């Protein structure tokens, strides 16, 4: 449900914003997702009584997600500005 709401909000913002605002908004959502994921992982480890550690695999997954989002936004903007003129 969280992803659907984020997608709807970002999609609605995309209709009325230039590309710079969309990119910043997307990166903010991804940063919030990363921070809340780290906090949730830490709380889960604490509840299990395990030692928590930061996994670089999760960080790389977030970087990969940001790259795909930026690529998608850029490609959509290029299609809109170059093809549908």
C-alpha positions as CSV (number, residue, x, y, z in Angstrom):
1,X,0.0,0.0,0.0
2,X,2.9,2.3,0.8
3,X,4.4,2.0,-2.6
4,X,1.0,2.6,-4.3
5,X,0.5,5.8,-2.4
6,X,4.0,7.0,-3.1
7,X,3.5,6.2,-6.8
8,X,0.2,8.1,-7.0
9,X,1.6,11.1,-5.2
10,X,4.7,11.2,-7.4
11,X,2.7,10.6,-10.6
12,X,0.3,13.4,-9.7
13,X,3.3,15.7,-9.0
14,X,4.8,14.7,-12.4
15,X,1.7,16.1,-14.2
16,X,2.3,19.7,-13.0
17,X,6.0,20.0,-12.4
18,X,9.1,20.5,-14.5
19,X,11.7,17.7,-14.5
20,X,13.9,19.2,-11.8
21,X,11.1,19.1,-9.2
22,X,10.2,15.6,-10.1
23,X,13.7,14.3,-9.8
24,X,14.1,16.0,-6.4
25,X,10.8,14.7,-5.2
26,X,11.7,11.1,-6.3
27,X,15.1,11.3,-4.6
28,X,13.4,12.5,-1.4
29,X,11.0,9.6,-1.5
30,X,13.8,7.1,-2.0
31,X,15.9,8.7,0.8
32,X,12.9,8.4,3.2
33,X,12.4,4.8,2.1
34,X,16.0,4.0,2.8
35,X,16.0,5.6,6.2
36,X,12.8,4.0,7.3
37,X,14.0,0.6,6.0
38,X,17.2,0.9,8.1
39,X,15.2,1.9,11.2
40,X,12.8,-1.0,10.6
41,X,15.7,-3.4,10.2
42,X,17.3,-2.2,13.4
43,X,14.0,-2.5,15.4
44,X,13.4,-6.0,14.0
45,X,16.9,-7.1,15.0
46,X,16.4,-5.6,18.5
47,X,13.1,-7.5,18.9
48,X,14.7,-10.8,18.0
49,X,17.6,-10.1,20.4
50,X,20.1,-10.2,17.6
51,X,23.0,-7.9,16.9
52,X,22.1,-5.4,14.2
53,X,24.5,-4.6,11.4
54,X,24.3,-2.5,8.3
55,X,24.2,-4.5,5.1
56,X,25.8,-2.9,2.0
57,X,23.6,-5.1,-0.1
58,X,20.5,-3.0,1.0
59,X,22.4,0.2,0.3
60,X,23.3,-0.9,-3.2
61,X,19.7,-1.9,-3.9
62,X,18.6,1.6,-2.9
63,X,21.2,3.2,-5.2
64,X,20.1,0.9,-8.1
65,X,16.5,1.9,-7.4
66,X,17.4,5.6,-7.5
67,X,19.2,5.0,-10.8
68,X,16.2,3.3,-12.4
69,X,13.8,6.0,-11.2
70,X,16.0,8.8,-12.6
71,X,16.4,6.9,-15.8
72,X,12.6,6.4,-16.1
73,X,11.9,10.1,-15.3
74,X,14.5,11.2,-17.8
75,X,13.3,8.9,-20.6
76,X,9.7,10.0,-20.0
77,X,10.7,13.6,-20.1
78,X,12.7,13.1,-23.3
79,X,9.8,11.3,-25.0
80,X,7.4,14.1,-24.0
81,X,9.6,16.9,-25.0
82,X,11.1,15.5,-28.2
83,X,8.4,13.2,-29.7
84,X,5.1,14.7,-28.6
85,X,5.9,18.3,-29.6
